Amino acid sequence: MQSLLTNPSLMDCRRLFLRDYEVWINIGVHDFEKKGEQRVLINVDLYVPLAVSTPRHDQLEEVLDYDFIRRSIAQRVQQGHVHLQETLADDVLKLMLAHPSVRAARVSTEKPDVYPDCEAVGCEVFGMKERA
């Protein structure tokens, strides 16, 4: 994924990321998809201002913990069936933007096992908070 750090609104940010986080979720609109879980890969980029993400004492409390990303996704996945990847991506984006340190986020979801003739099908969404 290409970074958005060249965007003027994000140039004072650090990009944190989670790559190919594998979850098993009941997802899909077809009857056969509703009978079991499918493998979904989730990617997240968070843009956090350097002013709130630069550690001065090399301590975890000074930065956004990656566990927040994984925990938030896991909680969403545990809520049960979702019809569309777009819904899942939107839900994860909202969770990421709810963190007070996050200025912007990009979320993608991929279903790698849907078609035998391609690597994956998926979607991506980006959101940015209004600057005060």
C-alpha positions in Angstrom: 0.0 0.0 0.0 1.2 3.5 -0.8 1.5 5.9 2.1 -0.6 9.1 2.2 2.1 11.0 4.1 2.5 13.3 1.2 -1.0 14.7 1.7 -0.5 18.1 3.2 -3.0 17.3 6.0 -0.9 14.3 7.0 2.6 15.4 6.6 3.0 15.9 10.3 1.9 12.3 11.0 3.5 8.9 11.6 1.9 6.0 9.7 1.2 2.9 11.8 0.1 -0.2 10.1 -1.2 -3.8 10.5 -0.7 -6.0 7.5 -2.7 -9.1 6.4 -4.3 -9.7 9.8 -6.2 -12.9 9.2 -9.6 -13.4 10.7 -12.3 -16.0 10.2 -15.7 -14.4 10.0 -19.2 -15.3 8.8 -19.4 -13.0 5.9 -21.4 -13.0 2.6 -24.8 -12.6 1.0 -25.1 -16.0 -0.5 -26.8 -18.9 1.4 -23.7 -21.0 1.2 -21.6 -18.2 2.7 -23.9 -17.9 5.7 -23.3 -21.5 6.7 -19.7 -21.0 7.8 -16.8 -18.7 8.3 -14.5 -17.4 5.6 -10.9 -16.2 5.8 -10.6 -12.4 5.5 -7.3 -10.4 5.5 -7.5 -7.0 7.0 -5.0 -4.2 6.5 -5.0 -1.0 8.4 -3.0 2.2 8.1 -3.3 4.8 10.9 -2.1 8.3 10.6 -1.1 9.7 14.0 0.3 13.2 14.5 4.0 13.2 15.5 3.1 15.5 18.4 1.2 12.7 20.1 3.1 9.7 18.8 6.8 10.6 19.4 8.1 8.7 22.4 10.4 10.7 24.7 11.1 7.9 27.2 10.8 4.8 25.0 7.6 3.8 26.8 4.5 2.1 25.3 2.2 4.6 27.1 3.6 7.3 24.8 2.4 5.8 21.6 -0.7 4.2 20.1 -0.5 0.5 21.0 -0.9 -1.9 18.0 -3.0 -4.1 20.3 -5.7 -1.4 19.9 -6.0 -2.2 16.2 -6.1 -6.0 16.6 -8.5 -5.9 19.6 -10.9 -3.5 17.8 -11.1 -5.7 14.8 -11.5 -8.9 16.9 -14.4 -7.3 18.8 -16.1 -6.3 15.5 -15.6 -9.8 14.1 -17.2 -11.4 17.2 -20.4 -9.4 16.7 -21.5 -12.0 14.1 -22.5 -12.2 10.5 -21.9 -9.4 8.1 -23.2 -9.4 4.5 -20.7 -7.2 2.8 -16.9 -6.5 2.9 -17.8 -2.8 2.5 -19.8 -2.9 5.8 -16.9 -4.6 7.6 -14.4 -2.1 6.2 -16.6 0.8 7.2 -17.1 -0.5 10.7 -13.4 -1.0 11.3 -12.7 2.5 9.9 -15.1 4.0 12.4 -13.4 2.1 15.2 -10.0 3.4 14.2 -11.1 7.0 13.8 -12.8 6.8 17.2 -9.3 6.7 18.8 -8.4 10.2 19.9 -4.9 10.0 18.6 -5.8 9.0 15.1 -6.2 11.7 12.5 -6.8 9.5 9.5 -7.1 5.8 8.6 -7.2 3.5 5.7 -8.8 0.0 5.9 -8.9 -2.8 3.4 -10.5 -6.2 3.5 -9.7 -9.1 1.2 -11.3 -12.5 0.7 -8.5 -14.6 -0.7 -10.4 -17.8 -1.2 -13.4 -16.7 -3.3 -12.1 -17.3 -6.9 -9.5 -19.8 -8.0 -8.2 -17.5 -10.8 -7.2 -14.4 -8.7 -5.4 -13.6 -5.5 -8.3 -11.9 -3.7 -11.4 -9.8 -3.9 -11.9 -6.9 -1.6 -12.4 -3.2 -0.9 -10.7 -0.3 0.7 -11.9 2.8 2.5 -10.2 5.9 3.8 -11.3 8.5 6.3 -9.9 11.6 7.9 -11.1 13.7 10.8 -11.8 17.4 10.4 -8.9 19.4 11.7 -9.7 22.0 14.4 
